[in-house]
């Protein structure tokens, strides 16, 4: 159900490795990874949920509004996370050389589709 949308985002992004739809606790609703993916996107999502909750709490305390998007870069991985609802986010993992702009765009386009499937 969600897997097709996640696959479209990953395959449509140069350097895309994996995608996951998850809640803020880090529990994956669904995920999709390329066969050659060397990361476990579910584990990445669980670890990332700690950071996402902190960012969300900080934005609330600073009264800056809700978190819409979160991006991180490491030596081996770049991640883009987009908020779908107060409970769910979608994340894309890609190579650091990947097309981050395209990934962000495809996540923005995928969010309403995923929201409709969640309903």
N, C-alpha and C positions, 0 to 999 in steps of 0.2 A: 504494500500500500504506500508507505512513505519511501520505500527503497528506490522506486523509479525516479522520484524527484531528487533524492540524494545522489543517485548515479548520474543524472543529468548535470547537476552542479559540479560534481567531481570531474566527470569526463569533459565537460565544457570549459574547464579551467586548465590552462597550460600549467603543468606542474601539480595538478590536483592529485592527492593521494587517497583521501578518505573523507567521509562526511558522517555526521551523527545528529540525530534529533534526540534531545534529552531534556530532562527537567533540571531545575536548579540544584537538586540534590546529587546530580551526576548519574542518575539512572537512565540508560539509553532506552528510548522508545523503539528506535530502529537505527540501523547504520548500514553503510555500504563502503567497501574498500576495494581498491584495485588489487588484483591477484598478487602483484609483486610488492605490495605495501609491507614495509618493515616495521610499522608501528601498529599497536593495538588501539584503535580509535576509541574503544569503550573505556580503556584505562586512562587515556589522555583526557577524555571527557570527565571521568570521575575526579581526577586530580585537578582539572581546571575548574570544576564546580566550586571549589574552596575559594579560588581567586574571584570568580564571578560574583559570589555572594558578598565578598568584601567590597568589590567595586560597586555593586548595587547599593549596599549599605552606606558607603561613602557618598554616593550621589544623592541619596535621600537625606543624609545628615547635612550636606552642603546645600540642599534645596536647589539642585541643578536640574532636576527632572530625572526621568527614568533612563536607564542605560539602553541605548539602541544597538550599539555595536562595540565590540572589543577586539583589538588586533594585537597579536604578539609575534615577535620574531626571535628565533634562537639560531644557533649555528646550523642546525640540521632541520628545522621545521618552522613554518610560519602558520599561524592559525587565525582564522577570522570567525568570530561568533556574532550571531545576530539574534536579538530578542524577538520572539514570536508572540508570547503572552507573558504575563507575570509569573507563569509557572514553567514555560518552555523556551528553549533556545535551539538554534541550529548552528552547527559548527562545521567548518571546512578546514582540513589540514592539507598543506601543500609544501612543496619544496621552497626553500628561501628564494630561489630564482624564478619561481612561478609567477603567473600574472595575477597579482594581488587585486588589481582594479577589476578585472573580469570576475574573479572569485567573489568580491564584494557585491558586484552587480548581480550575479546569478543568485546569490543568497537573498538579496533584496527582492528579486523576482519570485524566488521559490517560497518565501515566507507566507504570502497569502494562500498559496496552494496547500502548504503544510497546515496552516491554520484551518482551512476548510476541511481537511481530512481529519483534523483533531476533533472537530465539532460533531 
